[in-house]
Amino acid sequence: MISDSVPDRIRGAVFGVAAGDALGAPVEFESREALQGDPVKGMRGYGTHNQPVGTWSDDTSMALCLLEGLVERKSWNEIADLFQKWLDHNYWTPHGEVYDAGNITRQAIALYPKHDDRRNAGLAGQFDNGNGSLMRTLPIALMFKDADRGELAKKAHYASRLTHGHPRSQMACGIYCDFARRLLGGADKELAWEGSRGWAKDYYSRVFPEEVKEYRRILDRDVPAYCETPNASIKSSGYVVDTLDAGIWSFLTTQSFADCCLTAVNLGDDTDTTGAVAGGLAGVYYGYKAIPEEWLKVLARRADIESLIERAIQKVREHK
């Protein structure tokens, strides 16, 4: 069942990121073949990072920092300060310690003191297109749900540039936020994806024309084409285009929140981020009530996340 409540969708989106992340973190870097033999079926503990069950990673930490910054109407520099507070002082970590942070993100945050505008600190080389900005970008779609499409894309680009400045990374964030915002507005999967991919082809042919070819495998697929795409054709590496593709595929080819997240995580490799990206889409579409309670009850800092979401929902209501 599709949620018909915007607050429920917002709650579902944020907890969807955290739940997908926590499902994937214990098996991060495991191969698809290994997970076919021992698939993830629910929350696990320990594993790759030796963390308790329900522990989310840097994906959720940075998403919560971004959400908090947007709720409090902070500047981009102040949001960057929250990222630095997370990395250096364990802010918005599940258990008081950063245990998983990407190299590009670390390098960009180290450059903050050299930039008056932290949006210029993000690494922008051809090989700096990891998924570290895509994984955290969903709050942009939630907090700017009434912005026009071009403005929403710019916000997503600015948020990406705090760590990942290459146009390819910015574009992934823009496509993801546009798709998520359409789902937040109540569109069904097919209409939302058709609208998003059509808009993205047009918009990015003008804004980042040199990058459109990198996204052909995503933007040229309608929903039936995605549904016909076999598991073996989906890559689940840490490359931003792969992650966006895997997240969209997992969402479009499944019919429930749980199936979406488990499908994403069992692709293997960068499991926490694929789970977070897919879980965010599923959460905003199916809503909070669709997330299994047995997953939520073990999720680290559930009450703290809920408190921040309540503040976000109130802020959205104030600006209807």
C-alpha positions in Angstrom: 0.0 0.0 0.0 1.2 3.5 -0.9 1.3 6.0 2.0 -1.0 8.9 1.6 0.5 11.1 4.3 3.4 13.4 3.7 4.5 13.2 7.3 4.5 9.4 7.1 6.5 9.6 3.9 9.1 11.9 5.4 9.4 9.7 8.4 9.6 6.7 6.1 12.3 8.3 4.0 14.7 9.1 6.8 14.1 5.8 8.6 14.3 4.1 5.2 17.8 5.4 4.7 18.9 4.3 8.2 17.3 0.9 8.0 18.7 0.1 4.5 22.1 1.3 5.7 22.0 -0.8 8.9 20.9 -3.9 6.9 23.9 -3.5 4.6 26.6 -2.5 6.9 27.4 -5.9 8.4 27.9 -7.4 5.0 29.7 -4.5 3.3 32.3 -5.7 0.7 30.9 -9.3 0.6 30.4 -10.6 -2.9 27.1 -11.2 -4.6 28.0 -14.8 -4.9 28.6 -15.1 -1.1 25.3 -13.4 -0.3 23.5 -15.7 -2.7 24.6 -18.5 -0.5 23.9 -16.7 2.7 21.4 -13.9 1.9 20.6 -11.1 4.3 17.0 -11.7 5.5 16.9 -9.2 8.4 19.0 -7.2 10.7 22.4 -8.7 11.6 25.0 -7.8 14.0 28.8 -7.5 13.8 30.1 -8.8 10.5 32.4 -6.5 8.4 32.7 -3.7 10.9 32.0 -5.6 14.1 29.1 -3.4 15.2 26.0 -4.3 17.1 22.8 -5.2 15.3 20.9 -2.1 14.0 24.1 0.0 13.6 24.0 2.4 10.6 27.1 3.9 9.1 28.4 7.2 7.7 25.6 7.3 5.1 23.0 7.9 7.8 25.3 10.0 9.9 25.8 12.5 7.1 22.1 12.4 6.0 21.1 13.3 9.6 23.7 16.1 9.7 22.3 17.5 6.5 18.7 17.1 7.7 19.5 18.9 10.9 21.2 21.7 9.0 18.2 22.2 6.7 15.8 22.1 9.6 17.8 24.8 11.4 18.1 26.9 8.2 21.9 26.7 8.3 24.1 28.0 5.6 26.0 25.6 3.4 29.2 26.5 5.4 27.4 25.7 8.6 26.2 22.4 7.2 29.8 21.6 6.3 30.7 22.4 9.9 28.2 19.6 10.9 30.0 17.2 8.6 33.3 18.2 10.2 31.7 17.8 13.7 30.7 14.3 12.7 34.1 13.3 11.4 36.2 14.9 14.1 33.9 14.8 17.1 31.6 11.8 16.4 28.5 13.9 16.0 25.4 12.0 14.9 27.2 8.6 15.1 25.3 5.5 16.1 27.5 4.7 19.2 29.8 7.7 19.7 32.5 6.7 17.2 33.0 7.2 13.4 33.8 3.7 12.1 33.3 4.1 8.3 34.1 7.2 6.4 34.9 7.4 2.7 38.3 8.7 1.5 36.9 11.4 -0.8 34.7 12.7 2.1 37.7 12.7 4.5 39.9 14.6 2.0 37.2 17.2 1.2 36.5 17.9 4.9 40.3 18.3 5.5 40.2 21.1 2.8 37.4 23.1 4.5 39.8 25.5 6.2 41.2 26.5 2.8 37.8 27.5 1.4 35.7 30.5 2.3 32.8 28.8 0.5 32.8 25.1 1.5 30.9 24.3 -1.7 34.2 24.7 -3.4 36.0 22.1 -1.2 34.5 19.0 -2.8 36.9 16.9 -4.9 36.2 17.3 -8.5 38.4 14.9 -10.5 37.3 12.2 -12.9 38.1 9.6 -10.3 36.3 11.4 -7.4 32.9 10.1 -8.3 32.2 7.8 -5.4 28.7 7.6 -3.9 29.5 9.6 -0.8 27.3 12.6 -1.6 24.4 10.6 -3.2 24.1 8.5 0.0 23.1 11.5 2.1 21.2 13.7 -0.3 17.6 12.7 0.4 16.9 15.4 3.0 17.1 17.9 0.1 14.0 16.4 -1.5 12.1 16.4 1.8 12.9 19.9 3.0 12.6 21.6 -0.5 9.5 19.6 -1.6 7.8 22.7 -3.0 10.8 24.2 -4.8 10.7 24.2 -8.6 12.7 21.5 -10.3 15.6 23.6 -11.3 15.9 25.0 -7.8 15.7 21.6 -6.2 18.5 20.4 -8.5 20.7 23.3 -7.6 20.2 22.6 -3.9 21.1 18.9 -4.5 24.2 20.1 -6.4 25.3 22.5 -3.6 24.9 19.7 -1.0 27.0 17.3 -3.2 29.8 19.9 -3.7 30.5 20.0 0.1 32.5 16.8 -0.5 31.9 15.6 -4.1 32.3 18.4 -6.7 32.4 16.6 -10.0 29.4 17.2 -12.2 28.7 13.5 -12.4 28.2 13.3 -8.6 26.1 16.4 -8.6 23.9 15.0 -11.4 23.3 11.8 -9.4 22.1 13.8 -6.5 19.8 15.9 -8.7 18.2 12.9 -10.4 17.7 11.1 -7.1 16.2 14.1 -5.3 13.8 14.8 -8.3 12.6 11.2 -8.3 12.2 11.1 -4.5 10.3 14.4 -4.5 7.8 13.1 -7.0 7.3 10.1 -4.9 6.8 12.3 -1.8 4.1 14.1 -3.7 2.2 10.9 -4.2 3.0 9.9 -7.7 3.1 6.2 -8.5 6.4 4.6 -9.4 5.9 4.6 -13.2 4.7 8.2 -13.4 7.4 9.4 -11.1 10.2 7.7 -12.9 8.9 8.7 -16.4 8.7 12.3 -15.2 12.1 12.2 -13.6 14.0 10.6 -16.4 12.4 12.9 -19.0 13.2 16.0 -16.9 16.7 14.8 -16.3 17.5 14.3 -20.0 16.3 17.8 -20.8 17.8 19.6 -17.8 21.2 18.0 -17.8 21.6 18.2 -21.5 21.8 21.9 -20.8 23.5 22.0 -17.4 26.0 19.1 -17.5 25.8 18.0 -21.2 29.1 16.2 -21.1 27.8 13.9 -18.3 24.5 12.8 -19.9 26.2 9.9 -21.7 27.4 8.5 -18.4 23.7 8.1 -17.3 22.3 6.6 -20.5 21.9 3.2 -18.9 19.7 4.8 -16.3 17.8 7.5 -18.2 17.1 5.4 -21.3 15.3 2.7 -19.2 11.6 3.1 -18.5 10.0 1.0 -15.7 9.3 -2.1 -17.9 12.9 -2.0 -19.1 14.2 -1.8 -15.5 11.9 -4.7 -14.6 13.4 -6.8 -17.5 17.0 -6.0 -16.4 18.5 -9.1 -14.8 20.4 -9.0 -11.5 23.6 -9.8 -13.3 23.4 -6.6 -15.3 23.3 -4.4 -12.1 26.5 -3.2 -10.6 26.8 -2.4 -6.9 30.2 -0.8 -6.6 30.9 2.4 -4.8 30.8 4.3 -8.2 28.0 6.9 -8.0 26.4 5.9 -11.3 26.4 2.2 -10.3 24.8 3.1 -6.9 22.1 5.2 -8.4 21.3 2.5 -10.9 21.2 -0.2 -8.3 19.0 1.8 -6.0 16.5 2.6 -8.7 16.5 -1.0 -10.0 15.9 -2.4 -6.5 13.0 0.0 -5.9 11.3 -0.4 -9.3 11.5 -4.2 -9.4 10.1 -4.9 -5.9 6.7 -4.4 -4.3 7.4 -3.7 -0.6 9.9 -1.8 1.6 11.5 -4.9 2.9 11.9 -6.6 -0.4 13.4 -3.4 -1.9 16.0 -3.1 0.9 16.9 -6.8 0.9 17.2 -6.9 -2.9 19.6 -4.0 -2.7 21.7 -5.3 0.1 22.0 -8.8 -1.5 23.6 -7.3 -4.6 26.8 -7.3 -2.5 29.8 -5.0 -2.5 28.9 -1.5 -1.3 25.9 -2.9 0.5 25.3 -0.2 3.1 25.1 2.6 0.6 23.0 0.7 -2.0 20.7 -0.2 0.9 20.5 3.4 2.1 19.8 4.8 -1.4 17.2 2.1 -2.2 15.7 2.3 1.3 15.2 6.1 1.0 13.2 5.7 -2.2 11.1 2.8 -0.7 10.6 4.7 2.6 9.3 7.8 0.9 7.0 5.7 -1.4 5.6 3.1 1.0 5.9 5.3 4.2 7.1 4.7 7.7 4.3 2.2 8.5 5.7 -0.2 5.9 9.1 -0.6 7.6 9.2 -3.8 9.6 9.0 -3.0 13.3 11.5 -5.8 14.0 14.0 -3.7 12.1 13.1 -0.4 13.7 13.2 -1.7 17.2 16.9 -2.5 17.0 17.9 0.6 15.0 20.5 2.6 16.8 19.3 6.0 18.2 15.8 5.5 17.0 14.4 8.0 19.4 16.9 10.7 18.5 16.2 10.2 14.8 12.5 10.4 15.5 13.0 13.7 17.4 14.8 15.2 14.4 12.2 14.0 12.0 9.5 15.6 14.1 11.3 18.9 13.9 11.6 18.4 10.1 7.9 17.7 9.7 7.1 20.8 11.7 9.3 22.9 9.6 7.7 21.5 6.4 4.2 22.3 7.8 5.2 25.9 8.6 6.1 26.4 5.0 3.1 24.8 3.3 
